[in-house]
Amino acid sequence: MDNEITIRELKPINIEGGFVIDGFPYAGLANAIATESLINTTSQFKLAGVLDSELFPPISIIRDETPNFPARIFVNEDLKVAVFSAYLTPHESLHREVARTMLKWANDHKCSLIVSSAAVKAEEKPFVIGVASTENAKKRLTDSEIPILKNGTVPGIPGILLNEGSITNTNVIVLLYKGQENGPDFRAGAEICMAMSKLVPGAACDFRTLMSEAENIEQNMKQTEQEAGPLRDAIYG
């Protein structure tokens, strides 16, 4: 079966010099919660495109009486920010294709930075640290007063974004947060959203409001993952 992921743009998009934020959920939901919160708390984000693949579960996600593709692109042209937002966790077989699709789209639209996040097992503070693909991206972390990871491992789509970015001189930053085996992800999502707002000029997060919204986002996403389970099993076995 073809692994290709297609992007269908629904309107002209001009975010030259801007930012792409990876909002795909991974082992936990913190990354997706952070980006959904960013969309909800920063005005003027509009649906601008959808992602589709033969290996995506055949499902429509209904929110506020409206059908939605499982993976979408929201754009704020005033801030020059695009968010890749998804309701479902991509299967491991799609990680390389998702990352390469995102990198190509960002480069085609002449964006200056891709921001993603991933969970790491760590007990020490601070809660959020970063890693960058280029010296330019590393400087952005330093200027934003986000500590930089010295040694470690970044799995999945964020790791592929870093590797590909390092050899193509594409600026990629992955924000790393302390993962947890039990308990809600909305606290981590809120922390990631706050860190993203430091890297993306004009993006703002109201922490108190965000915490309330993030909990609802997490509940909705977990319900969607559960409902899509049989369809996912039919595709991947």
FIMI-307427 format. One line per field, with one value per atom (N, C-alpha, C): atom name; residue in one letter; x, y, z. Coordinates in steps of 0.2 Angstrom, whole numbers, padded with zeros to 4 digits. Layout:
// residues N
site <- [CA; ...]
code <- [a; ...]
xx <- [X; ...]
yy <- [Y; ...]
zz <- [Z; ...]
This chain:
// residues 237
site <- [N; CA; C; N; CA; C; N; CA; C; N; CA; C; N; CA; C; N; CA; C; N; CA; C; N; CA; C; N; CA; C; N; CA; C; N; CA; C; N; CA; C; N; CA; C; N; CA; C; N; CA; C; N; CA; C; N; CA; C; N; CA; C; N; CA; C; N; CA; C; N; CA; C; N; CA; C; N; CA; C; N; CA; C; N; CA; C; N; CA; C; N; CA; C; N; CA; C; N; CA; C; N; CA; C; N; CA; C; N; CA; C; N; CA; C; N; CA; C; N; CA; C; N; CA; C; N; CA; C; N; CA; C; N; CA; C; N; CA; C; N; CA; C; N; CA; C; N; CA; C; N; CA; C; N; CA; C; N; CA; C; N; CA; C; N; CA; C; N; CA; C; N; CA; C; N; CA; C; N; CA; C; N; CA; C; N; CA; C; N; CA; C; N; CA; C; N; CA; C; N; CA; C; N; CA; C; N; CA; C; N; CA; C; N; CA; C; N; CA; C; N; CA; C; N; CA; C; N; CA; C; N; CA; C; N; CA; C; N; CA; C; N; CA; C; N; CA; C; N; CA; C; N; CA; C; N; CA; C; N; CA; C; N; CA; C; N; CA; C; N; CA; C; N; CA; C; N; CA; C; N; CA; C; N; CA; C; N; CA; C; N; CA; C; N; CA; C; N; CA; C; N; CA; C; N; CA; C; N; CA; C; N; CA; C; N; CA; C; N; CA; C; N; CA; C; N; CA; C; N; CA; C; N; CA; C; N; CA; C; N; CA; C; N; CA; C; N; CA; C; N; CA; C; N; CA; C; N; CA; C; N; CA; C; N; CA; C; N; CA; C; N; CA; C; N; CA; C; N; CA; C; N; CA; C; N; CA; C; N; CA; C; N; CA; C; N; CA; C; N; CA; C; N; CA; C; N; CA; C; N; CA; C; N; CA; C; N; CA; C; N; CA; C; N; CA; C; N; CA; C; N; CA; C; N; CA; C; N; CA; C; N; CA; C; N; CA; C; N; CA; C; N; CA; C; N; CA; C; N; CA; C; N; CA; C; N; CA; C; N; CA; C; N; CA; C; N; CA; C; N; CA; C; N; CA; C; N; CA; C; N; CA; C; N; CA; C; N; CA; C; N; CA; C; N; CA; C; N; CA; C; N; CA; C; N; CA; C; N; CA; C; N; CA; C; N; CA; C; N; CA; C; N; CA; C; N; CA; C; N; CA; C; N; CA; C; N; CA; C; N; CA; C; N; CA; C; N; CA; C; N; CA; C; N; CA; C; N; CA; C; N; CA; C; N; CA; C; N; CA; C; N; CA; C; N; CA; C; N; CA; C; N; CA; C; N; CA; C; N; CA; C; N; CA; C; N; CA; C; N; CA; C; N; CA; C; N; CA; C; N; CA; C; N; CA; C; N; CA; C; N; CA; C; N; CA; C; N; CA; C; N; CA; C; N; CA; C; N; CA; C; N; CA; C; N; CA; C; N; CA; C; N; CA; C; N; CA; C; N; CA; C; N; CA; C; N; CA; C; N; CA; C; N; CA; C; N; CA; C; N; CA; C; N; CA; C; N; CA; C; N; CA; C; N; CA; C; N; CA; C; N; CA; C; N; CA; C; N; CA; C; N; CA; C; N; CA; C; N; CA; C; N; CA; C; N; CA; C; N; CA; C; N; CA; C; N; CA; C; N; CA; C; N; CA; C; N; CA; C; N; CA; C; N; CA; C; N; CA; C; N; CA; C; N; CA; C; N; CA; C; N; CA; C; N; CA; C; N; CA; C; N; CA; C; N; CA; C; N; CA; C; N; CA; C; N; CA; C; N; CA; C; N; CA; C; N; CA; C; N; CA; C; N; CA; C; N; CA; C]
code <- [m; m; m; d; d; d; n; n; n; e; e; e; i; i; i; t; t; t; i; i; i; r; r; r; e; e; e; l; l; l; k; k; k; p; p; p; i; i; i; n; n; n; i; i; i; e; e; e; g; g; g; g; g; g; f; f; f; v; v; v; i; i; i; d; d; d; g; g; g; f; f; f; p; p; p; y; y; y; a; a; a; g; g; g; l; l; l; a; a; a; n; n; n; a; a; a; i; i; i; a; a; a; t; t; t; e; e; e; s; s; s; l; l; l; i; i; i; n; n; n; t; t; t; t; t; t; s; s; s; q; q; q; f; f; f; k; k; k; l; l; l; a; a; a; g; g; g; v; v; v; l; l; l; d; d; d; s; s; s; e; e; e; l; l; l; f; f; f; p; p; p; p; p; p; i; i; i; s; s; s; i; i; i; i; i; i; r; r; r; d; d; d; e; e; e; t; t; t; p; p; p; n; n; n; f; f; f; p; p; p; a; a; a; r; r; r; i; i; i; f; f; f; v; v; v; n; n; n; e; e; e; d; d; d; l; l; l; k; k; k; v; v; v; a; a; a; v; v; v; f; f; f; s; s; s; a; a; a; y; y; y; l; l; l; t; t; t; p; p; p; h; h; h; e; e; e; s; s; s; l; l; l; h; h; h; r; r; r; e; e; e; v; v; v; a; a; a; r; r; r; t; t; t; m; m; m; l; l; l; k; k; k; w; w; w; a; a; a; n; n; n; d; d; d; h; h; h; k; k; k; c; c; c; s; s; s; l; l; l; i; i; i; v; v; v; s; s; s; s; s; s; a; a; a; a; a; a; v; v; v; k; k; k; a; a; a; e; e; e; e; e; e; k; k; k; p; p; p; f; f; f; v; v; v; i; i; i; g; g; g; v; v; v; a; a; a; s; s; s; t; t; t; e; e; e; n; n; n; a; a; a; k; k; k; k; k; k; r; r; r; l; l; l; t; t; t; d; d; d; s; s; s; e; e; e; i; i; i; p; p; p; i; i; i; l; l; l; k; k; k; n; n; n; g; g; g; t; t; t; v; v; v; p; p; p; g; g; g; i; i; i; p; p; p; g; g; g; i; i; i; l; l; l; l; l; l; n; n; n; e; e; e; g; g; g; s; s; s; i; i; i; t; t; t; n; n; n; t; t; t; n; n; n; v; v; v; i; i; i; v; v; v; l; l; l; l; l; l; y; y; y; k; k; k; g; g; g; q; q; q; e; e; e; n; n; n; g; g; g; p; p; p; d; d; d; f; f; f; r; r; r; a; a; a; g; g; g; a; a; a; e; e; e; i; i; i; c; c; c; m; m; m; a; a; a; m; m; m; s; s; s; k; k; k; l; l; l; v; v; v; p; p; p; g; g; g; a; a; a; a; a; a; c; c; c; d; d; d; f; f; f; r; r; r; t; t; t; l; l; l; m; m; m; s; s; s; e; e; e; a; a; a; e; e; e; n; n; n; i; i; i; e; e; e; q; q; q; n; n; n; m; m; m; k; k; k; q; q; q; t; t; t; e; e; e; q; q; q; e; e; e; a; a; a; g; g; g; p; p; p; l; l; l; r; r; r; d; d; d; a; a; a; i; i; i; y; y; y; g; g; g]
xx <- [0004; 0000; 0004; 0002; 0006; 0007; 0013; 0014; 0013; 0012; 0013; 0007; 0009; 0005; 0004; -0002; -0004; -0006; -0005; -0007; -0012; -0018; -0023; -0024; -0021; -0022; -0029; -0032; -0039; -0039; -0034; -0033; -0026; -0025; -0018; -0015; -0008; -0005; 0002; 0003; 0009; 0011; 0016; 0019; 0027; 0029; 0037; 0040; 0046; 0049; 0046; 0041; 0037; 0039; 0034; 0035; 0030; 0033; 0028; 0029; 0023; 0023; 0020; 0023; 0021; 0017; 0010; 0005; 0003; 0007; 0005; 0005; 0001; 0001; 0006; 0010; 0015; 0013; 0018; 0017; 0012; 0012; 0008; 0004; 0000; -0004; -0002; 0003; 0005; 0007; 0010; 0012; 0005; 0000; -0006; -0010; -0010; -0013; -0011; -0004; -0001; -0003; -0003; -0004; -0011; -0016; -0023; -0024; -0021; -0022; -0019; -0014; -0011; -0016; -0019; -0024; -0030; -0032; -0038; -0037; -0031; -0030; -0027; -0024; -0022; -0027; -0029; -0034; -0032; -0036; -0035; -0032; -0032; -0030; -0036; -0034; -0040; -0037; -0042; -0041; -0039; -0033; -0030; -0028; -0028; -0026; -0027; -0027; -0028; -0023; -0021; -0017; -0021; -0019; -0022; -0018; -0019; -0015; -0019; -0018; -0021; -0020; -0015; -0014; -0016; -0020; -0024; -0030; -0033; -0039; -0045; -0049; -0055; -0060; -0060; -0064; -0065; -0071; -0072; -0073; -0069; -0070; -0075; -0080; -0085; -0084; -0083; -0082; -0087; -0091; -0095; -0099; -0102; -0107; -0103; -0097; -0093; -0088; -0089; -0084; -0077; -0072; -0065; -0061; -0056; -0051; -0047; -0044; -0040; -0034; -0031; -0025; -0026; -0024; -0026; -0020; -0021; -0016; -0020; -0018; -0021; -0016; -0018; -0013; -0015; -0011; -0012; -0007; -0010; -0005; -0003; -0006; -0004; 0003; 0003; 0009; 0014; 0011; 0015; 0017; 0012; 0012; 0008; 0010; 0006; 0007; 0001; 0001; -0002; 0002; 0000; -0003; -0010; -0014; -0017; -0017; -0020; -0024; -0029; -0033; -0030; -0027; -0025; -0017; -0014; -0007; -0005; 0000; 0002; 0005; 0004; 0007; 0015; 0019; 0026; 0028; 0025; 0027; 0026; 0023; 0022; 0026; 0030; 0034; 0039; 0042; 0047; 0043; 0038; 0034; 0031; 0028; 0025; 0031; 0037; 0042; 0044; 0045; 0048; 0043; 0036; 0031; 0031; 0032; 0032; 0038; 0043; 0050; 0049; 0047; 0046; 0041; 0035; 0030; 0033; 0037; 0040; 0045; 0049; 0054; 0050; 0045; 0042; 0039; 0036; 0033; 0038; 0045; 0050; 0050; 0048; 0048; 0055; 0055; 0062; 0063; 0058; 0059; 0053; 0055; 0050; 0050; 0045; 0045; 0041; 0044; 0040; 0042; 0039; 0041; 0040; 0043; 0044; 0045; 0042; 0043; 0050; 0053; 0059; 0058; 0062; 0062; 0067; 0065; 0070; 0066; 0070; 0068; 0070; 0076; 0078; 0074; 0075; 0072; 0077; 0075; 0068; 0064; 0057; 0052; 0053; 0055; 0056; 0063; 0066; 0072; 0072; 0077; 0076; 0082; 0082; 0087; 0086; 0091; 0091; 0095; 0093; 0096; 0102; 0102; 0107; 0109; 0115; 0117; 0112; 0109; 0104; 0098; 0096; 0090; 0093; 0099; 0101; 0101; 0103; 0103; 0096; 0091; 0084; 0083; 0085; 0084; 0087; 0093; 0097; 0094; 0092; 0089; 0082; 0079; 0072; 0073; 0079; 0081; 0078; 0078; 0076; 0083; 0084; 0090; 0091; 0097; 0098; 0100; 0098; 0099; 0107; 0111; 0118; 0118; 0115; 0115; 0108; 0106; 0100; 0097; 0091; 0088; 0081; 0080; 0073; 0070; 0065; 0062; 0057; 0055; 0049; 0050; 0044; 0044; 0049; 0049; 0053; 0060; 0062; 0069; 0071; 0066; 0068; 0068; 0064; 0064; 0071; 0074; 0080; 0086; 0086; 0091; 0091; 0085; 0084; 0086; 0084; 0085; 0093; 0096; 0104; 0107; 0105; 0109; 0106; 0100; 0098; 0098; 0101; 0102; 0095; 0090; 0083; 0083; 0081; 0080; 0074; 0076; 0071; 0073; 0068; 0068; 0063; 0066; 0061; 0062; 0056; 0055; 0054; 0058; 0058; 0055; 0050; 0047; 0047; 0046; 0047; 0040; 0041; 0035; 0033; 0027; 0025; 0021; 0022; 0018; 0011; 0009; 0002; 0001; -0006; -0008; -0009; -0013; -0015; -0009; -0010; -0005; -0006; -0012; -0013; -0008; -0005; 0000; 0006; 0008; 0014; 0012; 0006; 0004; 0004; 0002; 0002; 0009; 0014; 0021; 0024; 0022; 0025; 0022; 0016; 0013; 0016; 0018; 0021; 0028; 0031; 0038; 0038; 0033; 0032; 0031; 0027; 0025; 0032; 0037; 0043; 0047; 0046; 0050; 0046; 0040; 0036; 0033; 0036; 0033; 0026; 0023; 0015; 0011; 0014; 0009; 0009; 0003; 0003; -0002; 0000; -0004; -0006; -0013; -0015; -0015; -0010; -0009; -0015; -0019; -0025; -0030; -0032; -0037; -0035; -0028; -0025; -0026; -0025; -0025; -0032; -0037; -0044; -0046; -0044; -0045; -0041; -0035; -0031; -0034; -0037; -0040; -0046; -0050; -0055; -0052; -0047; -0044; -0041; -0038; -0035; -0041; -0046; -0052; -0055; -0056; -0058; -0054; -0047; -0042; -0042; -0042; -0042; -0049; -0054; -0060; -0060; -0057; -0056; -0051; -0046; -0041; -0045; -0049; -0052; -0057; -0061; -0066; -0063; -0056; -0053; -0049; -0049; -0045; -0046; -0053; -0054; -0052; -0053; -0051; -0043; -0040; -0033; -0030; -0034; -0032; -0033; -0038; -0040; -0034; -0031; -0026; -0019; -0017; -0011; -0010; -0016; -0016; -0014]
yy <- [-0006; 0000; 0006; 0011; 0017; 0021; 0023; 0027; 0035; 0037; 0044; 0048; 0053; 0058; 0064; 0066; 0072; 0077; 0083; 0089; 0093; 0094; 0098; 0105; 0110; 0117; 0119; 0122; 0125; 0132; 0136; 0143; 0144; 0150; 0152; 0154; 0152; 0152; 0156; 0161; 0165; 0166; 0162; 0162; 0163; 0166; 0166; 0169; 0166; 0168; 0167; 0163; 0161; 0155; 0152; 0146; 0140; 0134; 0128; 0125; 0123; 0120; 0113; 0108; 0101; 0099; 0098; 0096; 0089; 0084; 0077; 0074; 0071; 0067; 0061; 0060; 0054; 0050; 0048; 0043; 0046; 0052; 0056; 0061; 0064; 0069; 0076; 0077; 0084; 0089; 0086; 0090; 0092; 0088; 0090; 0094; 0093; 0098; 0105; 0105; 0112; 0116; 0112; 0116; 0117; 0113; 0114; 0120; 0121; 0126; 0133; 0132; 0138; 0141; 0136; 0138; 0141; 0139; 0141; 0148; 0149; 0155; 0161; 0159; 0164; 0165; 0171; 0172; 0172; 0172; 0172; 0166; 0160; 0154; 0151; 0150; 0147; 0141; 0136; 0130; 0132; 0129; 0131; 0125; 0119; 0113; 0106; 0101; 0094; 0090; 0085; 0079; 0073; 0069; 0063; 0057; 0051; 0045; 0039; 0034; 0028; 0024; 0026; 0023; 0027; 0032; 0035; 0032; 0031; 0028; 0031; 0028; 0031; 0034; 0040; 0042; 0050; 0052; 0059; 0061; 0066; 0068; 0074; 0073; 0079; 0083; 0089; 0094; 0100; 0102; 0108; 0107; 0101; 0100; 0100; 0100; 0100; 0094; 0091; 0085; 0088; 0084; 0086; 0080; 0082; 0077; 0075; 0069; 0068; 0072; 0075; 0079; 0085; 0091; 0097; 0102; 0107; 0113; 0119; 0123; 0129; 0134; 0140; 0145; 0152; 0156; 0163; 0167; 0170; 0174; 0180; 0183; 0189; 0187; 0181; 0179; 0175; 0173; 0169; 0162; 0159; 0153; 0148; 0142; 0136; 0130; 0128; 0122; 0116; 0110; 0104; 0101; 0100; 0098; 0091; 0086; 0080; 0077; 0073; 0070; 0063; 0060; 0053; 0053; 0048; 0047; 0043; 0045; 0042; 0035; 0030; 0024; 0024; 0020; 0021; 0020; 0017; 0016; 0022; 0027; 0033; 0039; 0038; 0043; 0047; 0043; 0046; 0050; 0047; 0051; 0057; 0057; 0063; 0068; 0066; 0071; 0074; 0070; 0073; 0077; 0075; 0079; 0086; 0086; 0093; 0097; 0094; 0097; 0100; 0096; 0099; 0105; 0104; 0109; 0116; 0115; 0121; 0124; 0120; 0123; 0126; 0123; 0125; 0132; 0133; 0139; 0144; 0142; 0147; 0149; 0144; 0145; 0146; 0149; 0150; 0145; 0142; 0137; 0132; 0126; 0121; 0119; 0119; 0118; 0112; 0107; 0101; 0100; 0094; 0092; 0085; 0082; 0075; 0074; 0068; 0067; 0063; 0065; 0061; 0059; 0054; 0052; 0056; 0060; 0064; 0066; 0067; 0069; 0076; 0078; 0085; 0090; 0096; 0102; 0105; 0109; 0112; 0107; 0109; 0104; 0104; 0109; 0110; 0112; 0107; 0109; 0108; 0110; 0110; 0107; 0105; 0103; 0106; 0108; 0111; 0108; 0109; 0105; 0110; 0116; 0121; 0126; 0129; 0134; 0140; 0141; 0147; 0145; 0139; 0137; 0136; 0134; 0134; 0141; 0146; 0153; 0155; 0153; 0155; 0152; 0146; 0143; 0147; 0149; 0153; 0159; 0163; 0169; 0169; 0163; 0162; 0159; 0159; 0156; 0149; 0145; 0138; 0134; 0130; 0126; 0121; 0120; 0115; 0108; 0103; 0096; 0095; 0092; 0090; 0083; 0078; 0071; 0068; 0064; 0061; 0058; 0056; 0053; 0056; 0057; 0060; 0055; 0052; 0047; 0050; 0045; 0047; 0053; 0056; 0061; 0067; 0069; 0074; 0073; 0066; 0064; 0065; 0063; 0063; 0070; 0074; 0082; 0084; 0083; 0085; 0082; 0076; 0073; 0076; 0076; 0079; 0086; 0090; 0097; 0098; 0094; 0095; 0094; 0090; 0089; 0093; 0096; 0101; 0108; 0109; 0116; 0119; 0115; 0118; 0119; 0124; 0126; 0122; 0117; 0113; 0114; 0115; 0115; 0110; 0105; 0100; 0102; 0104; 0105; 0098; 0097; 0090; 0092; 0088; 0088; 0082; 0082; 0076; 0072; 0066; 0062; 0058; 0056; 0052; 0046; 0040; 0034; 0035; 0038; 0039; 0046; 0048; 0055; 0058; 0064; 0068; 0071; 0072; 0076; 0083; 0086; 0093; 0098; 0096; 0100; 0101; 0095; 0095; 0099; 0098; 0102; 0110; 0112; 0119; 0121; 0118; 0120; 0120; 0116; 0116; 0122; 0123; 0129; 0135; 0136; 0142; 0143; 0137; 0137; 0139; 0136; 0138; 0146; 0149; 0156; 0160; 0157; 0161; 0161; 0155; 0155; 0158; 0159; 0161; 0168; 0173; 0180; 0181; 0184; 0185; 0180; 0174; 0168; 0169; 0169; 0170; 0164; 0163; 0158; 0160; 0161; 0163; 0156; 0156; 0149; 0147; 0151; 0149; 0146; 0150; 0148; 0142; 0142; 0136; 0129; 0130; 0124; 0121; 0125; 0123; 0120; 0123; 0121; 0114; 0114; 0108; 0102; 0102; 0096; 0093; 0098; 0096; 0093; 0096; 0094; 0087; 0086; 0079; 0074; 0075; 0071; 0069; 0074; 0073; 0069; 0070; 0066; 0059; 0058; 0051; 0047; 0051; 0047; 0046; 0050; 0049; 0043; 0043; 0037; 0031; 0031; 0024; 0022; 0027; 0026; 0024; 0026; 0025; 0018; 0015; 0009; 0003; 0001; -0004; -0003; 0004; 0005; 0005; 0007; 0007; -0001; -0005; -0012; -0015; -0013; -0016; -0014; -0009; -0007; -0010; -0010; -0012; -0019; -0022; -0028; -0029]
zz <- [0000; 0000; 0000; -0004; -0005; 0002; 0004; 0010; 0009; 0003; 0001; 0005; 0008; 0011; 0006; 0005; 0000; 0005; 0003; 0006; 0001; 0003; -0002; 0002; -0002; 0001; -0001; 0004; 0003; 0001; 0001; 0000; -0001; -0004; -0005; 0002; 0002; 0009; 0008; 0012; 0011; 0018; 0020; 0027; 0026; 0021; 0019; 0025; 0027; 0033; 0040; 0040; 0046; 0049; 0052; 0056; 0055; 0055; 0055; 0062; 0065; 0071; 0070; 0072; 0072; 0078; 0076; 0081; 0081; 0078; 0078; 0085; 0088; 0094; 0093; 0099; 0099; 0104; 0108; 0114; 0119; 0120; 0124; 0120; 0123; 0119; 0120; 0124; 0126; 0120; 0114; 0109; 0105; 0104; 0101; 0105; 0112; 0116; 0116; 0116; 0115; 0109; 0103; 0097; 0096; 0099; 0099; 0103; 0109; 0114; 0110; 0107; 0103; 0098; 0094; 0089; 0093; 0098; 0102; 0105; 0108; 0112; 0108; 0101; 0097; 0091; 0090; 0085; 0078; 0074; 0067; 0063; 0067; 0064; 0060; 0053; 0049; 0046; 0044; 0041; 0034; 0032; 0026; 0021; 0024; 0021; 0025; 0021; 0025; 0022; 0026; 0024; 0024; 0019; 0018; 0015; 0016; 0014; 0014; 0010; 0010; 0017; 0020; 0027; 0033; 0032; 0037; 0038; 0044; 0045; 0042; 0038; 0035; 0040; 0042; 0047; 0047; 0048; 0049; 0056; 0058; 0065; 0066; 0069; 0070; 0076; 0075; 0080; 0079; 0084; 0083; 0077; 0075; 0070; 0063; 0063; 0057; 0056; 0050; 0048; 0047; 0050; 0049; 0047; 0043; 0041; 0048; 0048; 0054; 0055; 0049; 0050; 0045; 0048; 0045; 0046; 0042; 0043; 0044; 0050; 0051; 0050; 0048; 0046; 0049; 0052; 0054; 0050; 0045; 0040; 0043; 0048; 0051; 0055; 0059; 0062; 0058; 0052; 0048; 0051; 0054; 0057; 0054; 0053; 0051; 0056; 0058; 0063; 0059; 0059; 0057; 0063; 0063; 0068; 0067; 0071; 0070; 0076; 0075; 0080; 0082; 0077; 0078; 0078; 0082; 0082; 0076; 0072; 0066; 0067; 0063; 0064; 0063; 0067; 0066; 0059; 0055; 0048; 0044; 0046; 0043; 0045; 0051; 0054; 0049; 0045; 0040; 0035; 0032; 0027; 0030; 0036; 0039; 0040; 0043; 0044; 0037; 0032; 0026; 0022; 0023; 0020; 0023; 0030; 0033; 0032; 0031; 0029; 0022; 0018; 0011; 0010; 0014; 0014; 0017; 0022; 0025; 0021; 0017; 0013; 0007; 0004; -0002; 0000; 0006; 0008; 0011; 0011; 0013; 0020; 0024; 0032; 0035; 0040; 0044; 0049; 0052; 0058; 0058; 0060; 0062; 0069; 0073; 0080; 0081; 0085; 0087; 0094; 0097; 0104; 0105; 0110; 0112; 0119; 0122; 0129; 0130; 0135; 0137; 0145; 0147; 0154; 0157; 0162; 0166; 0172; 0177; 0184; 0185; 0182; 0184; 0181; 0184; 0181; 0176; 0172; 0171; 0167; 0167; 0164; 0157; 0153; 0146; 0144; 0140; 0137; 0129; 0126; 0118; 0115; 0109; 0105; 0098; 0094; 0088; 0082; 0076; 0070; 0068; 0069; 0066; 0071; 0070; 0075; 0075; 0070; 0070; 0074; 0074; 0078; 0085; 0086; 0093; 0096; 0092; 0095; 0097; 0093; 0095; 0102; 0103; 0110; 0115; 0114; 0119; 0120; 0115; 0115; 0119; 0118; 0122; 0129; 0131; 0138; 0139; 0134; 0135; 0135; 0140; 0141; 0135; 0133; 0127; 0130; 0127; 0128; 0126; 0130; 0128; 0126; 0129; 0127; 0128; 0123; 0124; 0117; 0117; 0111; 0110; 0104; 0102; 0097; 0098; 0094; 0089; 0084; 0080; 0075; 0074; 0069; 0071; 0078; 0080; 0078; 0080; 0078; 0071; 0067; 0060; 0057; 0060; 0058; 0060; 0066; 0068; 0063; 0062; 0057; 0050; 0047; 0040; 0040; 0046; 0046; 0046; 0050; 0051; 0044; 0040; 0034; 0028; 0029; 0024; 0026; 0032; 0034; 0035; 0037; 0039; 0047; 0049; 0056; 0059; 0064; 0067; 0075; 0079; 0086; 0089; 0093; 0096; 0104; 0107; 0114; 0117; 0122; 0126; 0133; 0135; 0141; 0145; 0151; 0155; 0154; 0151; 0150; 0157; 0157; 0163; 0161; 0164; 0162; 0164; 0170; 0172; 0173; 0173; 0174; 0168; 0168; 0162; 0159; 0152; 0148; 0148; 0150; 0149; 0152; 0158; 0161; 0157; 0154; 0149; 0143; 0141; 0135; 0136; 0142; 0144; 0144; 0147; 0147; 0140; 0136; 0129; 0125; 0126; 0123; 0125; 0131; 0134; 0131; 0130; 0127; 0120; 0116; 0109; 0108; 0113; 0112; 0113; 0116; 0117; 0110; 0106; 0100; 0094; 0094; 0089; 0091; 0088; 0089; 0088; 0093; 0092; 0095; 0095; 0098; 0106; 0109; 0116; 0119; 0125; 0129; 0135; 0137; 0143; 0147; 0152; 0156; 0159; 0163; 0167; 0162; 0157; 0152; 0148; 0147; 0143; 0147; 0153; 0157; 0157; 0157; 0157; 0150; 0145; 0138; 0137; 0139; 0137; 0140; 0146; 0149; 0144; 0142; 0137; 0131; 0128; 0122; 0123; 0128; 0130; 0130; 0133; 0133; 0127; 0122; 0116; 0111; 0112; 0108; 0110; 0117; 0119; 0117; 0116; 0114; 0106; 0103; 0095; 0094; 0098; 0097; 0099; 0104; 0105; 0100; 0097; 0092; 0085; 0084; 0078; 0078; 0084; 0085; 0081; 0080; 0075; 0068; 0066; 0059; 0058; 0063; 0063; 0063; 0067; 0067; 0060; 0057; 0050; 0045; 0046; 0041; 0043; 0049; 0051; 0054; 0056; 0058; 0066]
